[in-house]
Amino acid sequence: MSDLPIKMSGMTRLRNYFLTGVVVIAPLAITAYIAWTFIHWVDSWVKPYIPSAYNPDNYLPFAVPGFGLLVALFMITMIGFLTANFIGRSIVRFGEGLLGRMPLVRGVYKALKQIFETVLSHKSDMFSTVGMVEYPRKGVWSLVFVAGEKDTEINARLDKPGDPLIAVFMPCTPNPTTGFLMYVYRSEIVLLDMSIEDGAKLIVSAGLVAPQYKRTALPGQGEPIDISLAEQLVADRRRGVN
């Protein structure tokens, strides 16, 4: 009977070692898999268009992964460089004029162009703040990414005096690229201090990976101090506070 606790302790220790290894290896393996898949996907699109004289796969006994990705990055950079001059801008305007005459294509092109210009613009402050709104009912709060205030037709029709409508994006868990666009009155949004990256981590992990937060407490002298939530819970338990 005395050997049973020792065996249980040994199995528990092995299980903890295994779980620790999973925590260390899983993120690295998944990241490597996604990167490797993306490289091969770009190579499969770009390499068939590379002249055989410049393709190293024709000279080496093995394929060179990532060469197509390097070529794609170089070509995109060169296109951006050529577009910056007068001739390049003229060609782009000519191409956009042709697309503008196509009934179905022009709508898709204009929408995608506006999205990429907004996301990649250095002047854009879109989704710079994380907030909370009561959704889908009172007492239930959902995390949202708050867009900057803009004067649109929606605001002109529905704004209240001193309380404008603000566009917010409520992402879905665990895929933050999908979600719902909602217009909420500014007074109904609770702004948070966490960054967009921390908010995305919270969404992807379904609430398991929360950013560290220190709340301010007042000691006897009335001077504010920083105390973490975990430290506060421990202190409350020691004082017998539920």
Contacts in CASP RR format, 6 or more apart in sequence:
PFRMAT RR
TARGET T0000
AUTHOR 0000-0000-0000
METHOD contacts of the structure
MODEL  1
MSDLPIKMSGMTRLRNYFLTGVVVIAPLAITAYIAWTFIHWVDSWVKPYI
PSAYNPDNYLPFAVPGFGLLVALFMITMIGFLTANFIGRSIVRFGEGLLG
RMPLVRGVYKALKQIFETVLSHKSDMFSTVGMVEYPRKGVWSLVFVAGEK
DTEINARLDKPGDPLIAVFMPCTPNPTTGFLMYVYRSEIVLLDMSIEDGA
KLIVSAGLVAPQYKRTALPGQGEPIDISLAEQLVADRRRGVN
36 65 0 8 1.000
39 65 0 8 1.000
39 66 0 8 1.000
39 69 0 8 1.000
40 65 0 8 1.000
42 66 0 8 1.000
42 68 0 8 1.000
42 69 0 8 1.000
42 72 0 8 1.000
43 65 0 8 1.000
43 66 0 8 1.000
43 67 0 8 1.000
43 68 0 8 1.000
43 69 0 8 1.000
45 72 0 8 1.000
46 68 0 8 1.000
46 69 0 8 1.000
46 71 0 8 1.000
46 72 0 8 1.000
47 55 0 8 1.000
47 57 0 8 1.000
47 67 0 8 1.000
47 68 0 8 1.000
50 67 0 8 1.000
50 68 0 8 1.000
50 71 0 8 1.000
52 58 0 8 1.000
55 67 0 8 1.000
56 64 0 8 1.000
56 67 0 8 1.000
57 63 0 8 1.000
57 64 0 8 1.000
57 67 0 8 1.000
82 88 0 8 1.000
83 89 0 8 1.000
83 91 0 8 1.000
83 92 0 8 1.000
96 109 0 8 1.000
99 105 0 8 1.000
99 106 0 8 1.000
99 109 0 8 1.000
100 106 0 8 1.000
100 109 0 8 1.000
118 124 0 8 1.000
118 126 0 8 1.000
119 126 0 8 1.000
125 148 0 8 1.000
126 147 0 8 1.000
126 148 0 8 1.000
127 145 0 8 1.000
127 146 0 8 1.000
127 147 0 8 1.000
127 169 0 8 1.000
127 196 0 8 1.000
128 146 0 8 1.000
128 148 0 8 1.000
128 196 0 8 1.000
129 145 0 8 1.000
129 146 0 8 1.000
129 148 0 8 1.000
129 191 0 8 1.000
129 192 0 8 1.000
130 143 0 8 1.000
130 144 0 8 1.000
130 145 0 8 1.000
130 146 0 8 1.000
130 191 0 8 1.000
130 192 0 8 1.000
130 194 0 8 1.000
130 195 0 8 1.000
130 196 0 8 1.000
130 198 0 8 1.000
130 199 0 8 1.000
131 143 0 8 1.000
131 144 0 8 1.000
131 145 0 8 1.000
131 146 0 8 1.000
131 168 0 8 1.000
131 189 0 8 1.000
131 190 0 8 1.000
131 191 0 8 1.000
131 192 0 8 1.000
132 141 0 8 1.000
132 142 0 8 1.000
132 143 0 8 1.000
132 144 0 8 1.000
132 189 0 8 1.000
132 190 0 8 1.000
132 192 0 8 1.000
133 141 0 8 1.000
133 142 0 8 1.000
133 144 0 8 1.000
133 168 0 8 1.000
133 170 0 8 1.000
133 182 0 8 1.000
133 184 0 8 1.000
133 188 0 8 1.000
133 189 0 8 1.000
133 190 0 8 1.000
134 140 0 8 1.000
134 141 0 8 1.000
134 142 0 8 1.000
134 188 0 8 1.000
135 141 0 8 1.000
135 142 0 8 1.000
135 170 0 8 1.000
135 182 0 8 1.000
136 142 0 8 1.000
141 190 0 8 1.000
142 170 0 8 1.000
143 170 0 8 1.000
143 171 0 8 1.000
143 199 0 8 1.000
143 202 0 8 1.000
143 203 0 8 1.000
144 168 0 8 1.000
144 169 0 8 1.000
144 170 0 8 1.000
144 171 0 8 1.000
144 182 0 8 1.000
144 184 0 8 1.000
144 189 0 8 1.000
145 168 0 8 1.000
145 169 0 8 1.000
145 170 0 8 1.000
145 171 0 8 1.000
145 196 0 8 1.000
145 199 0 8 1.000
146 166 0 8 1.000
146 167 0 8 1.000
146 168 0 8 1.000
146 189 0 8 1.000
146 191 0 8 1.000
147 166 0 8 1.000
147 167 0 8 1.000
147 168 0 8 1.000
147 169 0 8 1.000
148 166 0 8 1.000
148 167 0 8 1.000
149 164 0 8 1.000
149 166 0 8 1.000
149 186 0 8 1.000
150 167 0 8 1.000
154 165 0 8 1.000
154 183 0 8 1.000
155 164 0 8 1.000
155 165 0 8 1.000
158 165 0 8 1.000
158 183 0 8 1.000
159 165 0 8 1.000
160 185 0 8 1.000
163 185 0 8 1.000
163 186 0 8 1.000
163 187 0 8 1.000
164 185 0 8 1.000
164 186 0 8 1.000
165 183 0 8 1.000
165 184 0 8 1.000
165 185 0 8 1.000
165 186 0 8 1.000
166 183 0 8 1.000
166 184 0 8 1.000
166 185 0 8 1.000
166 186 0 8 1.000
166 189 0 8 1.000
167 181 0 8 1.000
167 182 0 8 1.000
167 183 0 8 1.000
168 181 0 8 1.000
168 182 0 8 1.000
168 183 0 8 1.000
168 184 0 8 1.000
168 189 0 8 1.000
169 179 0 8 1.000
169 180 0 8 1.000
169 181 0 8 1.000
169 182 0 8 1.000
170 179 0 8 1.000
170 180 0 8 1.000
170 182 0 8 1.000
171 177 0 8 1.000
171 178 0 8 1.000
171 179 0 8 1.000
171 200 0 8 1.000
171 203 0 8 1.000
172 178 0 8 1.000
172 179 0 8 1.000
172 180 0 8 1.000
172 203 0 8 1.000
173 203 0 8 1.000
173 204 0 8 1.000
173 206 0 8 1.000
173 207 0 8 1.000
174 203 0 8 1.000
174 204 0 8 1.000
174 205 0 8 1.000
174 206 0 8 1.000
175 204 0 8 1.000
176 200 0 8 1.000
176 203 0 8 1.000
176 204 0 8 1.000
193 213 0 8 1.000
194 202 0 8 1.000
194 211 0 8 1.000
194 213 0 8 1.000
195 211 0 8 1.000
198 211 0 8 1.000
199 211 0 8 1.000
201 209 0 8 1.000
201 211 0 8 1.000
202 209 0 8 1.000
202 210 0 8 1.000
202 211 0 8 1.000
212 228 0 8 1.000
213 228 0 8 1.000
213 229 0 8 1.000
214 226 0 8 1.000
214 227 0 8 1.000
214 228 0 8 1.000
215 226 0 8 1.000
215 227 0 8 1.000
215 228 0 8 1.000
215 229 0 8 1.000
215 232 0 8 1.000
216 224 0 8 1.000
216 225 0 8 1.000
216 226 0 8 1.000
216 227 0 8 1.000
217 224 0 8 1.000
217 225 0 8 1.000
217 226 0 8 1.000
217 227 0 8 1.000
217 232 0 8 1.000
218 224 0 8 1.000
218 225 0 8 1.000
219 225 0 8 1.000
227 235 0 8 1.000
236 242 0 8 1.000
END
